[in-house]
Amino acid sequence: MLIQKLFNQNHLVETEPVHSRRHFLKTGLSACALLALPMAATSAHAAIKKRPFEKKLSFLNLHTGERTRATYWANGRYIPEGMRAINHVLRDHRTGDRYTIDPDLFDILHLLQHKLGTKQEFHVISAYRSPASNEMLVARSDGVAKTSLHTSGKAIDIRLPGRRLSDLRKAALSLQAGGVGYYPSSNFVHVDTGRVRFWGG
């Protein structure tokens, strides 16, 4: 089923079906949290009830040296300020162009952190890629797709300090939430919100 998305200058408003990818990601994250709790966690349960659940992500853009740690979801909704901060750091480093990154991608990355038991910042090799940048890369390499999901804010190339690249790939594959590309010679894993598929090795 399609997720409807409406954009204005800085905000994203979405409606979604019950069985959408967003529902799957939220359900998966809830399941991860439940598995991590001990059976007799009444005090933890009380703490959760007092403090609304938040989702945070940290990034280091390896090209610009910029960092951000932002809360992008809280109180049952996406936070525009947090998403803008992340979108800025994940902009095209060649042109400076910014784009509204697909929130599903943030949720996949958040689930990856839970899978790997870390809050370490993601090191970003490439996130949003403008059409001009993508065309330039296509001309240089056969490995770049002409219709790359990077150009629509639906893909990111990352590594995670303190975790083996193969473990990051394995965790991403286990989510079955989109595409996963493995590039050990370049030391990064590609993750996107497209159809479930994998490549590289």
Rosetta constraint file for C-alpha pairs under 8 A:
AtomPair CA 1 CA 17 HARMONIC 7.13 0.50
AtomPair CA 1 CA 19 HARMONIC 7.94 0.50
AtomPair CA 1 CA 20 HARMONIC 6.55 0.50
AtomPair CA 2 CA 16 HARMONIC 7.63 0.50
AtomPair CA 2 CA 17 HARMONIC 7.85 0.50
AtomPair CA 2 CA 20 HARMONIC 7.68 0.50
AtomPair CA 3 CA 14 HARMONIC 7.33 0.50
AtomPair CA 3 CA 15 HARMONIC 6.44 0.50
AtomPair CA 3 CA 16 HARMONIC 5.03 0.50
AtomPair CA 3 CA 17 HARMONIC 7.01 0.50
AtomPair CA 3 CA 20 HARMONIC 7.20 0.50
AtomPair CA 4 CA 14 HARMONIC 5.90 0.50
AtomPair CA 4 CA 15 HARMONIC 5.59 0.50
AtomPair CA 4 CA 16 HARMONIC 6.47 0.50
AtomPair CA 5 CA 12 HARMONIC 7.00 0.50
AtomPair CA 5 CA 13 HARMONIC 6.09 0.50
AtomPair CA 5 CA 14 HARMONIC 4.79 0.50
AtomPair CA 5 CA 15 HARMONIC 6.87 0.50
AtomPair CA 6 CA 12 HARMONIC 6.05 0.50
AtomPair CA 6 CA 13 HARMONIC 5.33 0.50
AtomPair CA 6 CA 14 HARMONIC 6.31 0.50
AtomPair CA 7 CA 11 HARMONIC 6.13 0.50
AtomPair CA 7 CA 12 HARMONIC 5.05 0.50
AtomPair CA 7 CA 13 HARMONIC 6.60 0.50
AtomPair CA 8 CA 12 HARMONIC 6.78 0.50
AtomPair CA 10 CA 80 HARMONIC 7.40 0.50
AtomPair CA 10 CA 84 HARMONIC 7.32 0.50
AtomPair CA 10 CA 100 HARMONIC 7.97 0.50
AtomPair CA 11 CA 80 HARMONIC 6.14 0.50
AtomPair CA 12 CA 80 HARMONIC 7.72 0.50
AtomPair CA 12 CA 100 HARMONIC 7.96 0.50
AtomPair CA 16 CA 20 HARMONIC 6.44 0.50
AtomPair CA 16 CA 22 HARMONIC 7.68 0.50
AtomPair CA 18 CA 23 HARMONIC 6.25 0.50
AtomPair CA 19 CA 23 HARMONIC 5.83 0.50
AtomPair CA 19 CA 24 HARMONIC 6.93 0.50
AtomPair CA 20 CA 24 HARMONIC 6.41 0.50
AtomPair CA 21 CA 25 HARMONIC 6.13 0.50
AtomPair CA 21 CA 104 HARMONIC 7.52 0.50
AtomPair CA 21 CA 177 HARMONIC 7.51 0.50
AtomPair CA 22 CA 26 HARMONIC 6.15 0.50
AtomPair CA 22 CA 104 HARMONIC 6.23 0.50
AtomPair CA 23 CA 27 HARMONIC 6.00 0.50
AtomPair CA 24 CA 28 HARMONIC 5.95 0.50
AtomPair CA 25 CA 29 HARMONIC 6.13 0.50
AtomPair CA 25 CA 104 HARMONIC 7.64 0.50
AtomPair CA 25 CA 107 HARMONIC 6.38 0.50
AtomPair CA 25 CA 108 HARMONIC 6.93 0.50
AtomPair CA 25 CA 111 HARMONIC 7.70 0.50
AtomPair CA 25 CA 177 HARMONIC 7.76 0.50
AtomPair CA 26 CA 30 HARMONIC 6.24 0.50
AtomPair CA 26 CA 107 HARMONIC 7.62 0.50
AtomPair CA 27 CA 31 HARMONIC 6.18 0.50
AtomPair CA 28 CA 32 HARMONIC 6.24 0.50
AtomPair CA 28 CA 111 HARMONIC 7.58 0.50
AtomPair CA 29 CA 33 HARMONIC 6.27 0.50
AtomPair CA 29 CA 111 HARMONIC 5.89 0.50
AtomPair CA 29 CA 114 HARMONIC 7.85 0.50
AtomPair CA 30 CA 34 HARMONIC 6.23 0.50
AtomPair CA 31 CA 35 HARMONIC 6.19 0.50
AtomPair CA 32 CA 36 HARMONIC 6.32 0.50
AtomPair CA 32 CA 114 HARMONIC 6.92 0.50
AtomPair CA 32 CA 115 HARMONIC 7.57 0.50
AtomPair CA 33 CA 37 HARMONIC 6.61 0.50
AtomPair CA 37 CA 41 HARMONIC 6.54 0.50
AtomPair CA 41 CA 45 HARMONIC 6.12 0.50
AtomPair CA 42 CA 46 HARMONIC 6.18 0.50
AtomPair CA 43 CA 47 HARMONIC 6.26 0.50
AtomPair CA 44 CA 48 HARMONIC 6.24 0.50
AtomPair CA 45 CA 49 HARMONIC 6.33 0.50
AtomPair CA 46 CA 50 HARMONIC 6.38 0.50
AtomPair CA 47 CA 51 HARMONIC 6.19 0.50
AtomPair CA 48 CA 52 HARMONIC 6.47 0.50
AtomPair CA 48 CA 53 HARMONIC 6.86 0.50
AtomPair CA 52 CA 74 HARMONIC 6.78 0.50
AtomPair CA 52 CA 75 HARMONIC 5.75 0.50
AtomPair CA 53 CA 74 HARMONIC 6.02 0.50
AtomPair CA 53 CA 75 HARMONIC 6.56 0.50
AtomPair CA 54 CA 71 HARMONIC 6.70 0.50
AtomPair CA 54 CA 72 HARMONIC 7.84 0.50
AtomPair CA 54 CA 73 HARMONIC 5.71 0.50
AtomPair CA 54 CA 74 HARMONIC 4.46 0.50
AtomPair CA 54 CA 75 HARMONIC 7.12 0.50
AtomPair CA 55 CA 71 HARMONIC 5.67 0.50
AtomPair CA 55 CA 72 HARMONIC 6.04 0.50
AtomPair CA 55 CA 73 HARMONIC 5.10 0.50
AtomPair CA 55 CA 74 HARMONIC 6.45 0.50
AtomPair CA 55 CA 110 HARMONIC 7.24 0.50
AtomPair CA 56 CA 69 HARMONIC 6.94 0.50
AtomPair CA 56 CA 70 HARMONIC 5.47 0.50
AtomPair CA 56 CA 71 HARMONIC 4.21 0.50
AtomPair CA 56 CA 72 HARMONIC 5.92 0.50
AtomPair CA 56 CA 73 HARMONIC 7.23 0.50
AtomPair CA 56 CA 110 HARMONIC 7.52 0.50
AtomPair CA 57 CA 69 HARMONIC 5.66 0.50
AtomPair CA 57 CA 70 HARMONIC 5.72 0.50
AtomPair CA 57 CA 71 HARMONIC 6.65 0.50
AtomPair CA 57 CA 72 HARMONIC 7.44 0.50
AtomPair CA 57 CA 106 HARMONIC 7.76 0.50
AtomPair CA 57 CA 109 HARMONIC 7.94 0.50
AtomPair CA 57 CA 110 HARMONIC 6.84 0.50
AtomPair CA 57 CA 119 HARMONIC 7.73 0.50
AtomPair CA 57 CA 121 HARMONIC 7.07 0.50
AtomPair CA 58 CA 67 HARMONIC 7.34 0.50
AtomPair CA 58 CA 68 HARMONIC 5.56 0.50
AtomPair CA 58 CA 69 HARMONIC 4.13 0.50
AtomPair CA 58 CA 70 HARMONIC 6.51 0.50
AtomPair CA 58 CA 119 HARMONIC 7.82 0.50
AtomPair CA 58 CA 120 HARMONIC 7.16 0.50
AtomPair CA 58 CA 121 HARMONIC 4.41 0.50
AtomPair CA 58 CA 122 HARMONIC 6.20 0.50
AtomPair CA 59 CA 67 HARMONIC 5.56 0.50
AtomPair CA 59 CA 68 HARMONIC 5.50 0.50
AtomPair CA 59 CA 69 HARMONIC 6.57 0.50
AtomPair CA 59 CA 86 HARMONIC 7.74 0.50
AtomPair CA 59 CA 89 HARMONIC 7.60 0.50
AtomPair CA 59 CA 121 HARMONIC 4.93 0.50
AtomPair CA 59 CA 122 HARMONIC 4.76 0.50
AtomPair CA 59 CA 123 HARMONIC 5.97 0.50
AtomPair CA 59 CA 124 HARMONIC 6.79 0.50
AtomPair CA 60 CA 65 HARMONIC 6.46 0.50
AtomPair CA 60 CA 66 HARMONIC 5.79 0.50
AtomPair CA 60 CA 67 HARMONIC 4.50 0.50
AtomPair CA 60 CA 68 HARMONIC 6.85 0.50
AtomPair CA 60 CA 89 HARMONIC 7.76 0.50
AtomPair CA 60 CA 121 HARMONIC 6.61 0.50
AtomPair CA 60 CA 122 HARMONIC 6.21 0.50
AtomPair CA 60 CA 123 HARMONIC 4.94 0.50
AtomPair CA 60 CA 124 HARMONIC 6.00 0.50
AtomPair CA 61 CA 65 HARMONIC 5.37 0.50
AtomPair CA 61 CA 66 HARMONIC 5.43 0.50
AtomPair CA 61 CA 67 HARMONIC 6.45 0.50
AtomPair CA 61 CA 89 HARMONIC 6.43 0.50
AtomPair CA 61 CA 90 HARMONIC 6.99 0.50
AtomPair CA 61 CA 123 HARMONIC 6.16 0.50
AtomPair CA 61 CA 124 HARMONIC 4.93 0.50
AtomPair CA 61 CA 125 HARMONIC 6.83 0.50
AtomPair CA 62 CA 66 HARMONIC 7.64 0.50
AtomPair CA 62 CA 123 HARMONIC 6.39 0.50
AtomPair CA 62 CA 124 HARMONIC 5.84 0.50
AtomPair CA 62 CA 125 HARMONIC 6.04 0.50
AtomPair CA 63 CA 93 HARMONIC 6.67 0.50
AtomPair CA 63 CA 125 HARMONIC 7.27 0.50
AtomPair CA 64 CA 93 HARMONIC 6.84 0.50
AtomPair CA 66 CA 89 HARMONIC 6.39 0.50
AtomPair CA 67 CA 89 HARMONIC 6.91 0.50
AtomPair CA 68 CA 85 HARMONIC 6.97 0.50
AtomPair CA 68 CA 86 HARMONIC 6.64 0.50
AtomPair CA 68 CA 89 HARMONIC 7.02 0.50
AtomPair CA 69 CA 86 HARMONIC 7.91 0.50
AtomPair CA 70 CA 82 HARMONIC 5.09 0.50
AtomPair CA 70 CA 83 HARMONIC 7.58 0.50
AtomPair CA 70 CA 85 HARMONIC 6.93 0.50
AtomPair CA 70 CA 86 HARMONIC 6.95 0.50
AtomPair CA 71 CA 79 HARMONIC 7.14 0.50
AtomPair CA 71 CA 82 HARMONIC 5.29 0.50
AtomPair CA 71 CA 83 HARMONIC 7.86 0.50
AtomPair CA 72 CA 78 HARMONIC 5.66 0.50
AtomPair CA 72 CA 79 HARMONIC 4.97 0.50
AtomPair CA 72 CA 80 HARMONIC 7.27 0.50
AtomPair CA 72 CA 81 HARMONIC 7.63 0.50
AtomPair CA 72 CA 82 HARMONIC 4.59 0.50
AtomPair CA 72 CA 83 HARMONIC 5.33 0.50
AtomPair CA 73 CA 77 HARMONIC 5.54 0.50
AtomPair CA 73 CA 78 HARMONIC 4.21 0.50
AtomPair CA 73 CA 79 HARMONIC 5.28 0.50
AtomPair CA 73 CA 82 HARMONIC 7.85 0.50
AtomPair CA 74 CA 78 HARMONIC 6.46 0.50
AtomPair CA 74 CA 79 HARMONIC 6.84 0.50
AtomPair CA 78 CA 83 HARMONIC 7.65 0.50
AtomPair CA 79 CA 83 HARMONIC 6.20 0.50
AtomPair CA 80 CA 84 HARMONIC 6.02 0.50
AtomPair CA 81 CA 85 HARMONIC 6.33 0.50
AtomPair CA 82 CA 86 HARMONIC 6.41 0.50
AtomPair CA 83 CA 87 HARMONIC 5.99 0.50
AtomPair CA 84 CA 88 HARMONIC 6.12 0.50
AtomPair CA 84 CA 100 HARMONIC 7.85 0.50
AtomPair CA 85 CA 89 HARMONIC 6.69 0.50
AtomPair CA 86 CA 90 HARMONIC 6.15 0.50
AtomPair CA 87 CA 91 HARMONIC 6.07 0.50
AtomPair CA 87 CA 98 HARMONIC 6.66 0.50
AtomPair CA 87 CA 99 HARMONIC 6.54 0.50
AtomPair CA 87 CA 100 HARMONIC 6.21 0.50
AtomPair CA 87 CA 101 HARMONIC 6.20 0.50
AtomPair CA 88 CA 98 HARMONIC 6.34 0.50
AtomPair CA 90 CA 98 HARMONIC 7.65 0.50
AtomPair CA 90 CA 124 HARMONIC 7.77 0.50
AtomPair CA 90 CA 126 HARMONIC 7.60 0.50
AtomPair CA 90 CA 127 HARMONIC 5.41 0.50
AtomPair CA 90 CA 128 HARMONIC 6.05 0.50
AtomPair CA 91 CA 96 HARMONIC 6.18 0.50
AtomPair CA 91 CA 97 HARMONIC 5.84 0.50
AtomPair CA 91 CA 98 HARMONIC 4.61 0.50
AtomPair CA 91 CA 99 HARMONIC 6.68 0.50
AtomPair CA 91 CA 127 HARMONIC 6.80 0.50
AtomPair CA 91 CA 128 HARMONIC 5.35 0.50
AtomPair CA 91 CA 129 HARMONIC 7.33 0.50
AtomPair CA 92 CA 96 HARMONIC 5.21 0.50
AtomPair CA 92 CA 97 HARMONIC 5.35 0.50
AtomPair CA 92 CA 98 HARMONIC 6.45 0.50
AtomPair CA 92 CA 126 HARMONIC 7.76 0.50
AtomPair CA 92 CA 127 HARMONIC 7.10 0.50
AtomPair CA 92 CA 128 HARMONIC 5.34 0.50
AtomPair CA 92 CA 129 HARMONIC 5.06 0.50
AtomPair CA 92 CA 130 HARMONIC 6.29 0.50
AtomPair CA 92 CA 133 HARMONIC 7.94 0.50
AtomPair CA 93 CA 97 HARMONIC 7.69 0.50
AtomPair CA 94 CA 133 HARMONIC 6.97 0.50
AtomPair CA 95 CA 130 HARMONIC 7.47 0.50
AtomPair CA 95 CA 133 HARMONIC 7.50 0.50
AtomPair CA 97 CA 130 HARMONIC 6.65 0.50
AtomPair CA 98 CA 128 HARMONIC 7.27 0.50
AtomPair CA 99 CA 128 HARMONIC 6.71 0.50
AtomPair CA 99 CA 152 HARMONIC 7.70 0.50
AtomPair CA 99 CA 153 HARMONIC 6.42 0.50
AtomPair CA 100 CA 153 HARMONIC 6.40 0.50
AtomPair CA 101 CA 105 HARMONIC 7.41 0.50
AtomPair CA 101 CA 128 HARMONIC 7.38 0.50
AtomPair CA 101 CA 152 HARMONIC 7.59 0.50
AtomPair CA 101 CA 153 HARMONIC 4.37 0.50
AtomPair CA 101 CA 154 HARMONIC 6.32 0.50
AtomPair CA 102 CA 106 HARMONIC 7.23 0.50
AtomPair CA 102 CA 153 HARMONIC 5.72 0.50
AtomPair CA 102 CA 154 HARMONIC 5.40 0.50
AtomPair CA 102 CA 193 HARMONIC 7.97 0.50
AtomPair CA 103 CA 107 HARMONIC 6.44 0.50
AtomPair CA 104 CA 108 HARMONIC 6.25 0.50
AtomPair CA 104 CA 193 HARMONIC 6.64 0.50
AtomPair CA 105 CA 109 HARMONIC 6.31 0.50
AtomPair CA 105 CA 154 HARMONIC 6.37 0.50
AtomPair CA 105 CA 155 HARMONIC 7.12 0.50
AtomPair CA 105 CA 191 HARMONIC 7.98 0.50
AtomPair CA 105 CA 192 HARMONIC 6.57 0.50
AtomPair CA 105 CA 193 HARMONIC 6.02 0.50
AtomPair CA 106 CA 110 HARMONIC 6.15 0.50
AtomPair CA 107 CA 111 HARMONIC 6.15 0.50
AtomPair CA 108 CA 112 HARMONIC 6.20 0.50
AtomPair CA 108 CA 175 HARMONIC 7.95 0.50
AtomPair CA 108 CA 177 HARMONIC 7.20 0.50
AtomPair CA 109 CA 113 HARMONIC 6.40 0.50
AtomPair CA 110 CA 114 HARMONIC 6.57 0.50
AtomPair CA 111 CA 115 HARMONIC 6.16 0.50
AtomPair CA 112 CA 116 HARMONIC 6.18 0.50
AtomPair CA 112 CA 168 HARMONIC 7.72 0.50
AtomPair CA 112 CA 171 HARMONIC 6.32 0.50
AtomPair CA 112 CA 172 HARMONIC 6.40 0.50
AtomPair CA 113 CA 117 HARMONIC 5.79 0.50
AtomPair CA 113 CA 118 HARMONIC 5.24 0.50
AtomPair CA 113 CA 119 HARMONIC 6.12 0.50
AtomPair CA 113 CA 120 HARMONIC 7.89 0.50
AtomPair CA 114 CA 118 HARMONIC 6.54 0.50
AtomPair CA 115 CA 171 HARMONIC 6.33 0.50
AtomPair CA 116 CA 168 HARMONIC 7.62 0.50
AtomPair CA 116 CA 171 HARMONIC 7.10 0.50
AtomPair CA 120 CA 160 HARMONIC 7.02 0.50
AtomPair CA 120 CA 161 HARMONIC 7.02 0.50
AtomPair CA 121 CA 160 HARMONIC 6.91 0.50
AtomPair CA 121 CA 161 HARMONIC 7.69 0.50
AtomPair CA 122 CA 158 HARMONIC 6.30 0.50
AtomPair CA 122 CA 159 HARMONIC 6.15 0.50
AtomPair CA 122 CA 160 HARMONIC 5.20 0.50
AtomPair CA 122 CA 161 HARMONIC 7.50 0.50
AtomPair CA 123 CA 158 HARMONIC 5.50 0.50
AtomPair CA 123 CA 159 HARMONIC 5.30 0.50
AtomPair CA 123 CA 160 HARMONIC 6.04 0.50
AtomPair CA 123 CA 161 HARMONIC 7.50 0.50
AtomPair CA 124 CA 156 HARMONIC 7.31 0.50
AtomPair CA 124 CA 157 HARMONIC 6.02 0.50
AtomPair CA 124 CA 158 HARMONIC 4.74 0.50
AtomPair CA 124 CA 159 HARMONIC 6.85 0.50
AtomPair CA 125 CA 156 HARMONIC 7.72 0.50
AtomPair CA 125 CA 157 HARMONIC 5.35 0.50
AtomPair CA 125 CA 158 HARMONIC 5.75 0.50
AtomPair CA 125 CA 159 HARMONIC 7.94 0.50
AtomPair CA 125 CA 188 HARMONIC 7.52 0.50
AtomPair CA 126 CA 150 HARMONIC 8.00 0.50
AtomPair CA 126 CA 156 HARMONIC 5.72 0.50
AtomPair CA 126 CA 157 HARMONIC 5.07 0.50
AtomPair CA 126 CA 158 HARMONIC 7.36 0.50
AtomPair CA 127 CA 150 HARMONIC 6.06 0.50
AtomPair CA 127 CA 153 HARMONIC 7.03 0.50
AtomPair CA 127 CA 155 HARMONIC 6.06 0.50
AtomPair CA 127 CA 156 HARMONIC 4.27 0.50
AtomPair CA 127 CA 157 HARMONIC 6.28 0.50
AtomPair CA 128 CA 150 HARMONIC 5.07 0.50
AtomPair CA 128 CA 151 HARMONIC 5.90 0.50
AtomPair CA 128 CA 152 HARMONIC 7.14 0.50
AtomPair CA 128 CA 153 HARMONIC 5.12 0.50
AtomPair CA 128 CA 154 HARMONIC 7.81 0.50
AtomPair CA 128 CA 155 HARMONIC 7.25 0.50
AtomPair CA 128 CA 156 HARMONIC 7.31 0.50
AtomPair CA 129 CA 133 HARMONIC 6.04 0.50
AtomPair CA 129 CA 134 HARMONIC 6.16 0.50
AtomPair CA 129 CA 150 HARMONIC 5.21 0.50
AtomPair CA 129 CA 151 HARMONIC 4.83 0.50
AtomPair CA 129 CA 152 HARMONIC 7.86 0.50
AtomPair CA 129 CA 153 HARMONIC 7.61 0.50
AtomPair CA 130 CA 134 HARMONIC 6.18 0.50
AtomPair CA 130 CA 150 HARMONIC 7.89 0.50
AtomPair CA 130 CA 151 HARMONIC 5.44 0.50
AtomPair CA 131 CA 135 HARMONIC 6.08 0.50
AtomPair CA 131 CA 151 HARMONIC 6.01 0.50
AtomPair CA 132 CA 136 HARMONIC 6.35 0.50
AtomPair CA 133 CA 137 HARMONIC 6.31 0.50
AtomPair CA 134 CA 138 HARMONIC 6.06 0.50
AtomPair CA 134 CA 144 HARMONIC 7.72 0.50
AtomPair CA 134 CA 146 HARMONIC 7.14 0.50
AtomPair CA 134 CA 148 HARMONIC 7.55 0.50
AtomPair CA 134 CA 151 HARMONIC 7.28 0.50
AtomPair CA 135 CA 139 HARMONIC 6.28 0.50
AtomPair CA 135 CA 146 HARMONIC 7.00 0.50
AtomPair CA 136 CA 140 HARMONIC 6.56 0.50
AtomPair CA 137 CA 141 HARMONIC 6.07 0.50
AtomPair CA 137 CA 144 HARMONIC 6.52 0.50
AtomPair CA 138 CA 142 HARMONIC 6.43 0.50
AtomPair CA 138 CA 143 HARMONIC 7.52 0.50
AtomPair CA 138 CA 144 HARMONIC 5.21 0.50
AtomPair CA 138 CA 145 HARMONIC 6.73 0.50
AtomPair CA 138 CA 146 HARMONIC 6.39 0.50
AtomPair CA 144 CA 148 HARMONIC 7.16 0.50
AtomPair CA 147 CA 151 HARMONIC 7.49 0.50
AtomPair CA 148 CA 152 HARMONIC 7.79 0.50
AtomPair CA 149 CA 153 HARMONIC 6.54 0.50
AtomPair CA 149 CA 154 HARMONIC 5.22 0.50
AtomPair CA 149 CA 155 HARMONIC 5.45 0.50
AtomPair CA 149 CA 192 HARMONIC 7.14 0.50
AtomPair CA 149 CA 194 HARMONIC 7.62 0.50
AtomPair CA 150 CA 154 HARMONIC 5.69 0.50
AtomPair CA 150 CA 155 HARMONIC 4.75 0.50
AtomPair CA 150 CA 156 HARMONIC 6.75 0.50
AtomPair CA 154 CA 192 HARMONIC 5.51 0.50
AtomPair CA 154 CA 193 HARMONIC 5.57 0.50
AtomPair CA 154 CA 194 HARMONIC 7.42 0.50
AtomPair CA 155 CA 190 HARMONIC 7.10 0.50
AtomPair CA 155 CA 191 HARMONIC 5.68 0.50
AtomPair CA 155 CA 192 HARMONIC 4.07 0.50
AtomPair CA 155 CA 193 HARMONIC 6.63 0.50
AtomPair CA 156 CA 190 HARMONIC 5.77 0.50
AtomPair CA 156 CA 191 HARMONIC 5.53 0.50
AtomPair CA 156 CA 192 HARMONIC 6.38 0.50
AtomPair CA 157 CA 188 HARMONIC 6.08 0.50
AtomPair CA 157 CA 189 HARMONIC 5.54 0.50
AtomPair CA 157 CA 190 HARMONIC 4.31 0.50
AtomPair CA 157 CA 191 HARMONIC 6.39 0.50
AtomPair CA 158 CA 188 HARMONIC 5.20 0.50
AtomPair CA 158 CA 189 HARMONIC 5.40 0.50
AtomPair CA 158 CA 190 HARMONIC 6.41 0.50
AtomPair CA 158 CA 191 HARMONIC 7.89 0.50
AtomPair CA 159 CA 165 HARMONIC 6.70 0.50
AtomPair CA 159 CA 168 HARMONIC 7.66 0.50
AtomPair CA 159 CA 187 HARMONIC 6.94 0.50
AtomPair CA 159 CA 188 HARMONIC 5.05 0.50
AtomPair CA 159 CA 189 HARMONIC 6.31 0.50
AtomPair CA 160 CA 164 HARMONIC 7.72 0.50
AtomPair CA 160 CA 165 HARMONIC 7.47 0.50
AtomPair CA 160 CA 168 HARMONIC 7.41 0.50
AtomPair CA 163 CA 167 HARMONIC 6.66 0.50
AtomPair CA 163 CA 168 HARMONIC 6.86 0.50
AtomPair CA 164 CA 168 HARMONIC 6.47 0.50
AtomPair CA 165 CA 169 HARMONIC 6.25 0.50
AtomPair CA 165 CA 184 HARMONIC 7.15 0.50
AtomPair CA 165 CA 187 HARMONIC 6.99 0.50
AtomPair CA 165 CA 188 HARMONIC 6.88 0.50
AtomPair CA 165 CA 189 HARMONIC 7.15 0.50
AtomPair CA 166 CA 170 HARMONIC 6.12 0.50
AtomPair CA 167 CA 171 HARMONIC 6.11 0.50
AtomPair CA 168 CA 172 HARMONIC 6.19 0.50
AtomPair CA 168 CA 189 HARMONIC 7.33 0.50
AtomPair CA 169 CA 173 HARMONIC 6.13 0.50
AtomPair CA 169 CA 180 HARMONIC 7.21 0.50
AtomPair CA 169 CA 181 HARMONIC 7.87 0.50
AtomPair CA 169 CA 182 HARMONIC 6.63 0.50
AtomPair CA 169 CA 189 HARMONIC 6.32 0.50
AtomPair CA 170 CA 174 HARMONIC 6.19 0.50
AtomPair CA 171 CA 175 HARMONIC 6.71 0.50
AtomPair CA 172 CA 176 HARMONIC 7.30 0.50
AtomPair CA 172 CA 180 HARMONIC 6.67 0.50
AtomPair CA 172 CA 191 HARMONIC 7.42 0.50
AtomPair CA 173 CA 177 HARMONIC 7.92 0.50
AtomPair CA 173 CA 180 HARMONIC 6.49 0.50
AtomPair CA 173 CA 198 HARMONIC 7.65 0.50
AtomPair CA 176 CA 196 HARMONIC 6.00 0.50
AtomPair CA 177 CA 193 HARMONIC 6.76 0.50
AtomPair CA 177 CA 195 HARMONIC 7.66 0.50
AtomPair CA 177 CA 196 HARMONIC 6.08 0.50
AtomPair CA 178 CA 191 HARMONIC 7.08 0.50
AtomPair CA 178 CA 192 HARMONIC 5.50 0.50
AtomPair CA 178 CA 193 HARMONIC 4.61 0.50
AtomPair CA 178 CA 194 HARMONIC 4.96 0.50
AtomPair CA 178 CA 195 HARMONIC 5.06 0.50
AtomPair CA 178 CA 196 HARMONIC 4.21 0.50
AtomPair CA 178 CA 197 HARMONIC 6.56 0.50
AtomPair CA 179 CA 190 HARMONIC 7.61 0.50
AtomPair CA 179 CA 191 HARMONIC 5.67 0.50
AtomPair CA 179 CA 192 HARMONIC 5.04 0.50
AtomPair CA 179 CA 193 HARMONIC 6.43 0.50
AtomPair CA 179 CA 194 HARMONIC 5.78 0.50
AtomPair CA 179 CA 195 HARMONIC 6.09 0.50
AtomPair CA 179 CA 196 HARMONIC 5.06 0.50
AtomPair CA 179 CA 197 HARMONIC 4.79 0.50
AtomPair CA 179 CA 198 HARMONIC 5.63 0.50
AtomPair CA 180 CA 189 HARMONIC 7.00 0.50
AtomPair CA 180 CA 190 HARMONIC 5.46 0.50
AtomPair CA 180 CA 191 HARMONIC 4.84 0.50
AtomPair CA 180 CA 192 HARMONIC 6.72 0.50
AtomPair CA 180 CA 196 HARMONIC 7.88 0.50
AtomPair CA 180 CA 197 HARMONIC 6.42 0.50
AtomPair CA 180 CA 198 HARMONIC 4.73 0.50
AtomPair CA 180 CA 199 HARMONIC 6.66 0.50
AtomPair CA 181 CA 189 HARMONIC 5.65 0.50
AtomPair CA 181 CA 190 HARMONIC 4.62 0.50
AtomPair CA 181 CA 191 HARMONIC 6.60 0.50
AtomPair CA 181 CA 198 HARMONIC 5.59 0.50
AtomPair CA 181 CA 199 HARMONIC 4.97 0.50
AtomPair CA 181 CA 200 HARMONIC 5.66 0.50
AtomPair CA 182 CA 188 HARMONIC 6.78 0.50
AtomPair CA 182 CA 189 HARMONIC 4.91 0.50
AtomPair CA 182 CA 190 HARMONIC 6.43 0.50
AtomPair CA 182 CA 198 HARMONIC 7.94 0.50
AtomPair CA 182 CA 199 HARMONIC 6.34 0.50
AtomPair CA 182 CA 200 HARMONIC 4.62 0.50
AtomPair CA 182 CA 201 HARMONIC 5.69 0.50
AtomPair CA 183 CA 187 HARMONIC 5.88 0.50
AtomPair CA 183 CA 188 HARMONIC 5.42 0.50
AtomPair CA 183 CA 189 HARMONIC 5.94 0.50
AtomPair CA 183 CA 190 HARMONIC 7.79 0.50
AtomPair CA 183 CA 200 HARMONIC 6.17 0.50
AtomPair CA 183 CA 201 HARMONIC 6.77 0.50
AtomPair CA 184 CA 188 HARMONIC 6.29 0.50
AtomPair CA 184 CA 189 HARMONIC 7.83 0.50
AtomPair CA 184 CA 201 HARMONIC 7.14 0.50
